[in-house]
Amino acid sequence: MTTSEYDDGPKVEALKENLARIEELTQRIVSALAQRDTPKPELQAPDHSLFLKASAAYWAEAMNNPSKILEHQIGYWGKTLKHYVEAQEALRTGKLAAPEDHTPDDRRFSNPLWKTHPYFNFVKQQYLMASEAVAEAVQALDTVDARDKKRIEYFTQQIVDMMSPTNFLATNPDALARAVETEGESLVKGLENLVRDVEANRGELLVTLADRDAFRVGGNLATAPGKVVFRNRLFELIQYAPTTDEVHRTPMVLFPPWINKFYILDLKPQNSFIRWVVDQGYTLFVVSWVNPDASYADVGLDEYVDEGYLEAIRVAREITGEKQVNAIGYCIAGTTLSLALALLDKRKDKSVRSATFFTTLTDFSDQGEVGVFLDNDFVDGIEAEVTEKGILQSHFMTRTFSYLRSKDLIYGPAIRSYMMGEAPPAFDLLYWNGDGTNLPARMAVQYLRGLCQADRFAADSFTLCGEDLSIKGVKVPVCAIACETDHIAAWKSSFRGVAQMGSRSKTFILSESGHIAGIVNPPSKRKYGHYLSDGPLDDPDAWRARAAYHEGSWWPHWEGWLRKRSGAKVPARQPGEGGYPALCDAPGTYVTAVPEV
């Protein structure tokens, strides 16, 4: 036996083992895919009429302005042909080198081989030239209305991003190198990761973003001490243990969104908003919403306000013996808090002393980036889905928000997991991001039809709990925090809603960063700054031009605003007192319960 034959023996055995594993994994993925419900076409892509409009507009432009179209086409052909000739010339000279590369930097192509290797460089340059040509062609569609054009731009870009050469094994140098280095083991592990994700989601493909075994809610996440002091079918109310001898008289009730779970505000001690508020000397109650199953199909915004908001406020007042609370609403919970405030105003109820809104939309006239999913094609599909199932399952919302940042939340993680064979990172924020909740059927349709599409609360009136409510009915002092690069609740839209509220005391804070990082921004990090202005809330651009920039977190400024509305100090209140004995320790049972689907 030669040395070569001896060395290759273990490799051959490893190859056989990998092939056997691949066969087993292939059978598992086929079995998992068979469990998938037949997808509704309306929930997978926009209606085909959108692209028919794009095609008709393009050909109309070609007929009316042929020189413009020819100039665009010839420019693209010229670039690609010139690049092809340059690549051929480089090969003819015998140099294994790429031609000059003037394409813009793109972090997808950070591997040096994308610049230096003739094959990978050719593929990259051709892709980027084609991407640019597609974007220019869409941009030139002058005969479609603005909303359709925005949607065409977005979904066209999704197709372009999906076709990136980094998303395919044969044109991804990192994945190919890893496969060679590991003798194919990385590809087997990648297939294992793929099978795991498909099996975990009943045939749906959702990339696991974080190591699910690295975190436990109540173990190393959501660890602020407290007690569940009240529970009904919609929520558990957590009262957090004080860390100061005295607290402000007026308690605080925080309403997180029920699309996700409340512990985004208590991921770990060093960035916990909940711990920080308690440390400032406040009695803090936090609502932990139920993760609904199909039995909640008929629960709407009326029930969320009546059995949720008003009940939580009532219990907090009874426990503390106070007539008023300060309320906070985050995202959709802020939208619903504004409805609750307008309802209380109709009823002449003064239970809320002030309201704080985190990244909240109340004026939906401009829906921002998420608006591409709010036309009838998708909303009709959602309504059909929830009518059949009773709930909108969490993966629909997770997938929708992920596609707003598809490079970071879909393609990048998929490459690392499925092609590189890497384990998901132990990242608490991404763990929370994947821990979504279902939405009740009636509530989802009410929100999408009445608020998002019809904009009734700001433009006219929204009927809830038997009352016609208007944004002008929000009359308590308000402080709104919006985030500069928020892709879910655009800051200018948030601003316009606050500007229309009936309150005589309105404060607006613009934080740097996005929907989560701009809010979960503790003072200790001094990472993101914020903008403040004493001027009127007239026009968002004018307000932004007047605003002064302040380094660091907005939390201390907001706390100063809140302190003026929180009364004198009283002895700290312990959870379980005030006639409501503790039911269990925080973070409670609803946050970890998994409903049957």
N, C-alpha and C positions, 0 to 999 in steps of 0.2 A: 504494500500500500504506500503510495507516495504521500509526501507532506501535504500536498494540495488536497488530495482526496480525504485525508484525515481531518483537515481543517473544515472542509465543506460538510462533513457528516452532521454535526450539530445544527448547522444552518438549514440543511434539508429537513431535519426532524422538526425544527422550529417552524419552517414553512408549512409542513404538513399539519402541525398543531394549529397554526393560524388559519389555514384553509378550513379545518374542521370547525373551528370556532365561528368562522364567517358563515359557514353553512347553517350552524345552529342559530346564530343571530338573525340570519335572513329569514328562517322559518318563524322566529319570534316576532319579527317586525311585520311579516305578512299577517300573522295572527292578530297582532295589535291593531293594524290598519283595518282589519275586518270588523272591529268593534266600533269603528267611527260611525257616527250618525251621518246620514246623507246630508252634505252641507247645502244650505240654501244659497243659490247663486247670488242673491241680493246682499249677502253678508260677506262675500268673497271679493267683490270688485264693484266699481261703479257701473251703472246701467250702460249698455253698449251704445245708447244714443249719445252719450257724452263724446265718445270717440268718433261717432258719425258726424257730430257737429264740428269736431276738429278737422276731420277729413274734408268735409264740405267747405269749411272756411279756407283750408289750404288750397284746394283746387279753384275756389272762387278767386283767390288772390293770384293764382297762376294765370287765370284767364284775364283778369283785369290789369294785372301788373306783371307780365311775364318777365320783364328785365330784372325785377327784384328777385324772383325765384331763381332765374338762371344765374344771377350773380352769386346767390347763396350756394347753389349746387356746384357751380364751377369752382368757387372758393374752396369748398370741401373736397371736391375731386382733386384740385390742384395740390392741396396740402397732403392728402393721403398718397397721391402718386409721387410727389417729390420725396416724401419720407421713404416710400418703397424703393425708389431709385437710389437714395442715399444708403439705405440698408444693403442693397445689392452691391453697391460700389465698395462698401466696407468689407463685405465678404470676398469680393473679387480680388482685393489687395492681399488676401490671406490673413488679415488681422481678425482675431476673434474679439471684436469690439463693436460697440453700438455707435451709430452716427450721433451727431450733436442732438442734444435733447433740450428743447426750450419749453417743454410743458410745465405747467405750474406745479408746485409742491402739493402732494396729497399724501396724508398719513397712511392711506391704504397701501401705498407703494413705497414704504420706508426702507425695505430691504435694498441694499446697494445693487443687487443684481438687476433690479428694475431699470437702473441707469446704465450699468456696464455690460450686461449680457445681451448679445444681439437679439436672441429669441424673445426674452422677456421684455426687453425694451421696445421691440417692434410691436408686440401685443399691447403693451401699455399705451404707447403713443397713438396707435390706431384707435384704441378704445376711447382715449381722452378726446381725440379729434372728432370721433363720431358722437360722443356725448355733447361736445360743444355745438356741433351742427344740429343735433336734435333740439337742444335748448334754444338755439337761435331761431329754428323753424317755428317752435311753439310761441316764442316771444313775438314773432312777426304776425301772428293771427290777430288781425285788427277788427274782424267782423263778428267775433263772438263777444258776448257780454262779459263784464268783469268777473262775475262769480264763476261762470263756466270756464273762463280762461284760467282762473286760479286753480280750479280743480284739474284742468287738463295739464297745467304745469306740474302740479303735485304728483298725479298718478303717472305721468310720463317719466318724471324723475325717479319714481319708484321702480319702473321697468328698467331704466338706465342703470340704477344702482344694483338691481338684481343681476344684471348681465356683466358686472365687473369681473375681470379675469381673476381677481383674488378669490372669487366665490367658487372656482372650479379647480379641482386637483391638478389637472394637466397644465394649468397656467398659474399656479401658485408656488413660487420657489421655496417659500418657508415650509409648506406642507410636504413638498417633494423631498426637500433636504431632510426633514424629520423622518419621513418614511424610510429613506435610505439609512439614516443613522440608527434607526431602531429595528431595521430589517423587517419593516412592515408592521411592527407591533403598534405603532401610533395609529395606523389605519384601523386596526382591529379594535383598539380602545375607543377610537372615534365612533366606530359602528356600535360598540357597546353603549356609549353615551347617547347615540341616536335612538337606539332601541329603548333605553331607559326613559327618555323623554316621551316617546310615542306611547309607551305602555302606561306611564304615569298620567297621561292626559287623554286616555281612552281613544287613541287613534289620532288625536290632534297633535300637530308638531308645534310645541312651544319650547324654545331653548331654555334650559335651566341656567339662570344667570349667576346663582350663588350656591355654594356648598350647603345643602339642606341639613346636613348632619352637624354643621359647625355652630348652629344656633338653636336656642330653645327659648321661646317666649315665656318669661317668668324665671328663666335660668340665667342667661347672659344678655337677654334683651328684656325691656319693660320691667326693670327691677326697682323702680322707685317705690319705697314702702307706702302702703295704703291698704284700704279695705273696701270691698264692695258693700255698700250700705243700702242699696235698693236694686230691685230687678223686676222688670215686667217683660212682656213678650218681645219688645223692641230693643231694649237696652239694659245694660248694667251701669249703675252709677258708682264710680270710684271716688272716694274721698281720700286724699293723700295726707299722710302723717306730717304734722308740722315739724320744722327744724329750727324754729325761733320760739322764744318764750311768749311773744306777743304777735298778733296778726292784725291786719286791717279789718275793720268791722264788716265791710261789704264783701261777701264771698264771691268767688269767680266760678262760672260754669263754662267749660270748654266743650264745644261740639266739633268733633273731627268729621271728616267725610266718611260716608258709609260705603264708598267705592273701595276704599282701602281701610286699614286698621289703625287705631289711634296711636300705636306705639312708635310711629315715625317721630313722635314728639318725646320719646323716651327710649331711644335706641341703646345708648350707653351713658353712664353718668356724666362724662365730660361734654356731651353735646345735648343733654336732655333739657328741653324747654320746660318740661314738667318740674324737674328738680330745681331748676333755676327760679321759676316762679315761686315755688314753696320757700326757697331760701331767701326770697325778698320779703317774706312775711305776709303771705296771702293764704287764705283757706281756699284750696283748689279742689273742685269737683270736675271729673272728666267722664264723658259719656263713652261707653264702649258698646257699639251697635251690634245687634245680632247679625249673624251671617245667614240670610233667609234661605229656606227651601221652598218647594212649590206650594206649600200650605199658606204662604204669605202672598199669593198671587194677587189678592184683592187689596193689599195694603198700598195706599197711595201717599202723596205728600200730605194730605189731610191727617192721616194717622201719624206720620212722622212728626208733624207739628203738634198735634193734640196729645198723643200718647208718648211722644218723645220730648220735644222742646219744652212744652208747657209743664209736663210732668216733672222733668228734671229740675226746672226752675222752682216748681212748687216744693219739691223735696229738699232742695238746697236751702230754701228760705225757712222751711220748718225745722230742719236740723240746726241751723244757726240762729233761729229766732229773729232773722232780719226781714225787713219788708222788701228789700231789693237785692238784686245780684248784678254783677257785671258779666256780660256774656261774650264769648269768642266763637266765631264760626270760621272753619277752614274750607276753602274751595266750595263744593256743592253744599256743604253744611253752612257756609256763610250765606249762600244764596237763600237757603231755606230759613236761616236765622232772620234774614231781612223780611221774608214772608211772615214769620212769627211776630216780628216787631210791628209790622203793619196791622196784623190781626189784633195784637194787644192794644194798639192805638185806637182801633175801631171800638174795642170793648172798654176803653177808658181805663185800662189796666196799667199800672205804673210799676210792675214787678221788675223791670229791667232798667237799671240806672244808666248804663252805657254799653256800647257794642263795639267789638273789634272784629274786623274782617281780614282774614288772611287769603290772598290770591282769589278773590271772590268776584264772580260776574253776576250782575243784576241787570245790566243793559246788554242784550244779545244782538243789537243791530249790526255789530261787527264781531263775528265769532272767532276771529283769529285763525291760527293754523288748524285747529281741530274742526273748523267749519267745513272742511272738505268732506267730512263724514256725516254732515248734518242735513244733506239734501234728502228728498223723498226716497231715492233709490235705496239708500242704506236704512233710513228710518222705517220705511215700509217693511224691509226685511227684518229689522229688530222687532217691530210690532207683531209680525207673523210668528217669529220665533217665541216671543214671550207669551203670546196667546196660546201656543201649543204646549210650552213647557212650564208656564207659570212664573218663571224667573228668567232673567238674562244672566247666563252663567258667566263666572268671573273671567274666563279666558277670553271672552269677546272684548271686554274692556282692556284687559292686559295687552292683547294683540294690537288693538287700536292705538293706544298710547305709545306702544313700542314702535309702531310704524311712523310715528311723528319724529322719531330719532332712530331710523332703521339701521344706519351704519353702526351706531353704538350699541343698540339694544337687540338687534337681530343678526345682521351679517357678521359683525366682528365676533360676538360670542359663538355663533355657529361655526365659524372657521376654527376658532381655538378648540372648541369641543369636538366637532365631528371630523375635521381634517387633521388637526394637530394632536388629537387624542388627549387633550389636557383636562384635568379635573376642574370644575367650576371653582372660582376663588371664594375664600371665606370673607365675604363682603356684606356687612350687615344691611346697608341701604338696599343692595340688590336682592337680598333675602326678603326684606319687607316688600319690595316692589313685586315680587312673585307671590306674595301672600294676599291675594285679592279676595274680594267677596262678591257674592251674587247680588242682583238687584231685583226687587219684586216687580212683577209684570206691570201692574197699574202705575206704580211710581215711575218706572222707567219711561212709559209712554207719556204720562203727564209732563214730566220734565222735558223730554225731547220735543213733544208737540207744542205744549203751551208756553214754555219758557224759551228753549233754544230756537225753535223755528218761528213761532208767532210773536215772541218777545212781548207777551201780554203784560207782564208786570211793569215794564218801563214804558211801553208804548200806549197801553190802554189800561186794562185791569185784569187781574188774575183771580179767579174764584176759588176760594179755599175755606173750608169749615163754615160754609154758608155765607161768607162775606166776599164782596168784590174789593180786592186789595190793589193798591197802587204803590209804586216806589216812593211817592210823596208821603206815604204813611210812616216811613222810617224817620222818626222825629227825635229819638234819643241822641245824645252826643256820640259821634262815631269816630273811630280811627281805623283807617284802611291801610294795609300793607300790601303792595303789589311788587312784582319782581320783573326786572328789566328784560330778561331774556326768557320769560315764561312762555312756553309753547302750548299750554293748556288754557290759561286765563291771561290773555294778553293785557299788559298793564294799562294801555290806553283805554281799552274797553272797561276795565275795572274802574278807572278814573271817571269815565263818563257816567257810570252807574252811581258812584258816590256823589258826583256833582248834582245829580237829579234828586237825591234824597231830601226829605223835608226837614232834616235836622238843621238847627241854627249853628251847631258847633261841629265842624267837620275837619279832620286832620288826615292828610294823605302822606304816606311815606313810600318812597320808591327804593327798593333794595336792589343791589346788584345781584347777578346770577339768576337762577331759574326757580321753577315751581316748588322744589324741595330745598335746594341748597340756599336759596335766598331767604327762606323762613327758618330753617334749622341752621342758624348762624350764630353760635354762642360768642359772647364778648371776648372770651379767653383766646380765641383763635385769631381775632383781628384779620379775618380773611377777606370778607366782602364789606364794602362800604354802603352808604345809602344817601338819598337826596331828600332835603326838606325845604319847604317854602312856606312863608306866612301869607303869601298872596292868595287871591281868590281861586277857587276851582272852576276856572272858566274853560280853557282849552288845554288839552294835555301837552301839546308842544310848547305853548306859551308858558305853562307852569314849569315844565322841565327846563326851559331856558332861564327862568328866574331862580330855580332851586339851587341851593348851596350843597356842595358835596361834603359829606362827613365820613371819615375813616371808621372802619369797624362796624360792629353789629348795631342794628336799630333797636335791639331789645332794651337797653337802658333808657333811650329816649321815650319809647312807648311806656315803660314802667313809670317814668316821671309823669306822663300824661294820665296814666291809670291811677296813680297814687292820689291825685287831686280829686278823684271820684270814688275813693274807697274808704273814706271815713277815718276816724281815730283808731288807735290801737286798743285791742282788747286781749284778754288771756287767750292763748292758743287753744284751738278746739281739737279734740282727739276723735278720730274716726270711731264710730260705734256709739257715740253719745248722742244726745238730742232726740232720743226716742226711736232711733233707727239702729238697732244692733247690727254689728258686722255679720255679713253672710259668708264671706270668705276673704282670703288675702287678694290684694292686687297681684296680677292684672285681671283676675276674674276668670270666668269660665267661657264667656261668649267669644273672647278673642282667640281661643284655641279650638273651639268646636268646629267640626267638619260636617256640614249638612249633607244629607243624602240628596243625590241629584237624579 
